[in-house]
Amino acid sequence: MRYSVILLPEKTYPNKSINMKKALFGIVLSAALMLGAGNVQAQGIKMPAASPSQKIEQAVGLGTISVEYSRPAVKNRQIFGDLVPYGKVWRTGANASTKIKFSEDVTVEGNKVPAGEYALYTIPDKNEWTVIIHKNTKHWGDGGQDYNQAEDLVRFKVKPEQNPRKAESFTINFANLTADAADVEIMWDNVVVPFTVKADVDSKVMAQIDEYVVKGTNVNPNLYAAAASYYLDKGHDLKQAHAWMKKANEKDPKFWNVHAQAKIEAQLKNYKAAIKTAEKSMELAKAANNQDYVRLNEKAIAEWKKMK
């Protein structure tokens, strides 16, 4: 450690003992101040981050989507068209560029995107935004001179919408979740910009059904029921769905699977069989003290009686 020595001119203090005392005092004071400053620097002052980081994850289809980003605040500033200029590449948040990761192949607004991690950039404009899925995740912020459009995987246009509830902090979230898709929403101030990510679920599930049920040996009731329920949900071959669900219920009748069989029979317009099967489901539900399925069956039976 280096010390500063403060010496006073002798002509000011002719007494040399006083001069020496003054010099020693200067050394001690300077060292104390420097030690104090060093301790402050070593310890630091912990304060809230101006743009806190966040990582969100959502299961979509058979995989997940995660987004990692930083969240600046409005703080009474004009955001789009001022703090965030129109027509320029934006990091879509603060600090390092925003990252978006897909655990499986997806389509983003109809564009094929392989599984992997990407930087999420945008080019805001008043009436239209460009969303960029960028392959280089190493750029800091907007990329500066290092940003190379040739490293973009895809670019696509989306329309900004008026946010009915002002977002003080920059926010990215998931909305309109379905079995195979979700909207990613970019929100700040009074603007929200959504884009849709879609996963290929049907072909993957159908491949599993083919492997484990159609071509499988020693198929258990749970597999038959799962395959039948998927066919029912997606409107696939209902006769095949009925055959599989009957096999499941013959070996191991569960009130929810028996109810599903009744629904398949009703969709096949065999209302007489559907009512009889629903009555059996209701008996099993009562025995299990499950009032939800009791009511579901009662309602279904009442509707199907009108259809006979």
SULBELFEN-V950184 format. One record per residue. RES is the residue in three letters. PSI is psi in whole degrees, 0 to 359 (* if undefined). OMEGA is omega in whole degrees, 0 to 359 (999 if undefined). Layout:
BEGIN
res:RES psi:PSI omega:OMEGA
res:RES psi:PSI omega:OMEGA
END
This chain:
BEGIN
res:MET psi:139 omega:179
res:ARG psi:141 omega:181
res:TYR psi:149 omega:175
res:SER psi:134 omega:179
res:VAL psi:127 omega:179
res:ILE psi:111 omega:179
res:LEU psi:137 omega:179
res:LEU psi:145 omega:181
res:PRO psi:140 omega:182
res:GLU psi:329 omega:183
res:LYS psi:338 omega:177
res:THR psi:322 omega:181
res:TYR psi:92 omega:184
res:PRO psi:333 omega:179
res:ASN psi:112 omega:185
res:LYS psi:330 omega:179
res:SER psi:324 omega:177
res:ILE psi:319 omega:179
res:ASN psi:316 omega:181
res:MET psi:320 omega:179
res:LYS psi:318 omega:179
res:LYS psi:318 omega:181
res:ALA psi:314 omega:180
res:LEU psi:319 omega:179
res:PHE psi:320 omega:178
res:GLY psi:318 omega:179
res:ILE psi:311 omega:182
res:VAL psi:315 omega:181
res:LEU psi:315 omega:180
res:SER psi:316 omega:180
res:ALA psi:318 omega:180
res:ALA psi:318 omega:180
res:LEU psi:319 omega:181
res:MET psi:321 omega:177
res:LEU psi:318 omega:179
res:GLY psi:316 omega:179
res:ALA psi:321 omega:179
res:GLY psi:321 omega:179
res:ASN psi:320 omega:179
res:VAL psi:317 omega:180
res:GLN psi:321 omega:182
res:ALA psi:318 omega:183
res:GLN psi:323 omega:184
res:GLY psi:166 omega:177
res:ILE psi:114 omega:183
res:LYS psi:121 omega:180
res:MET psi:159 omega:177
res:PRO psi:142 omega:178
res:ALA psi:141 omega:178
res:ALA psi:325 omega:179
res:SER psi:84 omega:185
res:PRO psi:147 omega:179
res:SER psi:154 omega:177
res:GLN psi:146 omega:173
res:LYS psi:126 omega:180
res:ILE psi:152 omega:181
res:GLU psi:141 omega:181
res:GLN psi:131 omega:172
res:ALA psi:127 omega:178
res:VAL psi:125 omega:184
res:GLY psi:232 omega:179
res:LEU psi:6 omega:181
res:GLY psi:199 omega:181
res:THR psi:156 omega:171
res:ILE psi:131 omega:176
res:SER psi:148 omega:179
res:VAL psi:132 omega:178
res:GLU psi:124 omega:187
res:TYR psi:171 omega:176
res:SER psi:151 omega:193
res:ARG psi:88 omega:174
res:PRO psi:162 omega:180
res:ALA psi:159 omega:180
res:VAL psi:309 omega:178
res:LYS psi:46 omega:177
res:ASN psi:27 omega:179
res:ARG psi:156 omega:170
res:GLN psi:120 omega:189
res:ILE psi:282 omega:187
res:PHE psi:131 omega:185
res:GLY psi:356 omega:179
res:ASP psi:276 omega:177
res:LEU psi:316 omega:173
res:VAL psi:103 omega:185
res:PRO psi:149 omega:172
res:TYR psi:147 omega:172
res:GLY psi:8 omega:180
res:LYS psi:149 omega:179
res:VAL psi:132 omega:182
res:TRP psi:142 omega:181
res:ARG psi:349 omega:180
res:THR psi:56 omega:181
res:GLY psi:216 omega:179
res:ALA psi:170 omega:177
res:ASN psi:227 omega:181
res:ALA psi:160 omega:180
res:SER psi:147 omega:180
res:THR psi:139 omega:180
res:LYS psi:139 omega:174
res:ILE psi:134 omega:186
res:LYS psi:133 omega:178
res:PHE psi:128 omega:182
res:SER psi:345 omega:177
res:GLU psi:165 omega:178
res:ASP psi:138 omega:180
res:VAL psi:174 omega:166
res:THR psi:136 omega:180
res:VAL psi:111 omega:186
res:GLU psi:43 omega:177
res:GLY psi:356 omega:180
res:ASN psi:131 omega:181
res:LYS psi:129 omega:179
res:VAL psi:116 omega:179
res:PRO psi:157 omega:176
res:ALA psi:141 omega:180
res:GLY psi:181 omega:180
res:GLU psi:139 omega:183
res:TYR psi:162 omega:169
res:ALA psi:140 omega:180
res:LEU psi:106 omega:177
res:TYR psi:160 omega:175
res:THR psi:158 omega:170
res:ILE psi:97 omega:182
res:PRO psi:148 omega:169
res:ASP psi:167 omega:187
res:LYS psi:319 omega:186
res:ASN psi:353 omega:182
res:GLU psi:136 omega:176
res:TRP psi:147 omega:169
res:THR psi:125 omega:176
res:VAL psi:134 omega:185
res:ILE psi:124 omega:170
res:ILE psi:111 omega:192
res:HIS psi:135 omega:187
res:LYS psi:335 omega:182
res:ASN psi:113 omega:182
res:THR psi:7 omega:187
res:LYS psi:348 omega:181
res:HIS psi:145 omega:172
res:TRP psi:132 omega:176
res:GLY psi:231 omega:184
res:ASP psi:1 omega:176
res:GLY psi:336 omega:179
res:GLY psi:221 omega:181
res:GLN psi:344 omega:181
res:ASP psi:341 omega:183
res:TYR psi:130 omega:183
res:ASN psi:114 omega:182
res:GLN psi:335 omega:179
res:ALA psi:341 omega:179
res:GLU psi:0 omega:174
res:ASP psi:136 omega:173
res:LEU psi:308 omega:177
res:VAL psi:154 omega:169
res:ARG psi:142 omega:176
res:PHE psi:159 omega:184
res:LYS psi:142 omega:174
res:VAL psi:160 omega:181
res:LYS psi:129 omega:173
res:PRO psi:151 omega:179
res:GLU psi:158 omega:176
res:GLN psi:126 omega:179
res:ASN psi:115 omega:182
res:PRO psi:341 omega:179
res:ARG psi:114 omega:185
res:LYS psi:133 omega:177
res:ALA psi:105 omega:180
res:GLU psi:317 omega:178
res:SER psi:138 omega:176
res:PHE psi:132 omega:188
res:THR psi:138 omega:169
res:ILE psi:128 omega:178
res:ASN psi:180 omega:180
res:PHE psi:141 omega:181
res:ALA psi:167 omega:176
res:ASN psi:48 omega:182
res:LEU psi:132 omega:173
res:THR psi:185 omega:181
res:ALA psi:334 omega:185
res:ASP psi:13 omega:183
res:ALA psi:162 omega:175
res:ALA psi:152 omega:172
res:ASP psi:133 omega:169
res:VAL psi:124 omega:182
res:GLU psi:125 omega:173
res:ILE psi:119 omega:186
res:MET psi:135 omega:171
res:TRP psi:140 omega:182
res:ASP psi:236 omega:183
res:ASN psi:23 omega:182
res:VAL psi:139 omega:172
res:VAL psi:134 omega:182
res:VAL psi:107 omega:181
res:PRO psi:149 omega:168
res:PHE psi:152 omega:189
res:THR psi:132 omega:174
res:VAL psi:129 omega:183
res:LYS psi:136 omega:179
res:ALA psi:150 omega:177
res:ASP psi:98 omega:182
res:VAL psi:314 omega:190
res:ASP psi:312 omega:183
res:SER psi:325 omega:180
res:LYS psi:318 omega:179
res:VAL psi:318 omega:179
res:MET psi:324 omega:177
res:ALA psi:321 omega:178
res:GLN psi:319 omega:179
res:ILE psi:319 omega:179
res:ASP psi:318 omega:183
res:GLU psi:314 omega:189
res:TYR psi:338 omega:183
res:VAL psi:303 omega:183
res:VAL psi:312 omega:183
res:LYS psi:0 omega:184
res:GLY psi:160 omega:174
res:THR psi:150 omega:182
res:ASN psi:49 omega:181
res:VAL psi:127 omega:182
res:ASN psi:164 omega:183
res:PRO psi:325 omega:181
res:ASN psi:321 omega:178
res:LEU psi:317 omega:177
res:TYR psi:316 omega:182
res:ALA psi:319 omega:180
res:ALA psi:315 omega:180
res:ALA psi:316 omega:180
res:ALA psi:318 omega:180
res:SER psi:322 omega:179
res:TYR psi:316 omega:177
res:TYR psi:318 omega:179
res:LEU psi:315 omega:182
res:ASP psi:322 omega:184
res:LYS psi:357 omega:179
res:GLY psi:28 omega:177
res:HIS psi:194 omega:184
res:ASP psi:103 omega:185
res:LEU psi:329 omega:177
res:LYS psi:320 omega:176
res:GLN psi:319 omega:177
res:ALA psi:319 omega:181
res:HIS psi:318 omega:180
res:ALA psi:317 omega:180
res:TRP psi:318 omega:181
res:MET psi:325 omega:176
res:LYS psi:318 omega:179
res:LYS psi:318 omega:179
res:ALA psi:317 omega:184
res:ASN psi:335 omega:176
res:GLU psi:324 omega:182
res:LYS psi:323 omega:185
res:ASP psi:80 omega:184
res:PRO psi:121 omega:173
res:LYS psi:142 omega:187
res:PHE psi:326 omega:180
res:TRP psi:325 omega:178
res:ASN psi:325 omega:177
res:VAL psi:322 omega:176
res:HIS psi:320 omega:178
res:ALA psi:322 omega:177
res:GLN psi:320 omega:178
res:ALA psi:320 omega:179
res:LYS psi:320 omega:178
res:ILE psi:316 omega:180
res:GLU psi:322 omega:179
res:ALA psi:320 omega:179
res:GLN psi:333 omega:175
res:LEU psi:3 omega:178
res:LYS psi:23 omega:173
res:ASN psi:74 omega:188
res:TYR psi:328 omega:179
res:LYS psi:314 omega:178
res:ALA psi:322 omega:181
res:ALA psi:318 omega:180
res:ILE psi:316 omega:181
res:LYS psi:318 omega:180
res:THR psi:321 omega:179
res:ALA psi:324 omega:178
res:GLU psi:321 omega:177
res:LYS psi:318 omega:177
res:SER psi:321 omega:181
res:MET psi:321 omega:177
res:GLU psi:316 omega:180
res:LEU psi:322 omega:179
res:ALA psi:321 omega:178
res:LYS psi:319 omega:179
res:ALA psi:328 omega:179
res:ALA psi:0 omega:181
res:ASN psi:42 omega:177
res:ASN psi:96 omega:185
res:GLN psi:334 omega:178
res:ASP psi:313 omega:181
res:TYR psi:333 omega:172
res:VAL psi:313 omega:180
res:ARG psi:320 omega:178
res:LEU psi:316 omega:180
res:ASN psi:320 omega:178
res:GLU psi:314 omega:180
res:LYS psi:317 omega:181
res:ALA psi:316 omega:181
res:ILE psi:317 omega:179
res:ALA psi:320 omega:180
res:GLU psi:318 omega:184
res:TRP psi:332 omega:177
res:LYS psi:329 omega:178
res:LYS psi:338 omega:184
res:MET psi:348 omega:184
res:LYS psi:* omega:999
END
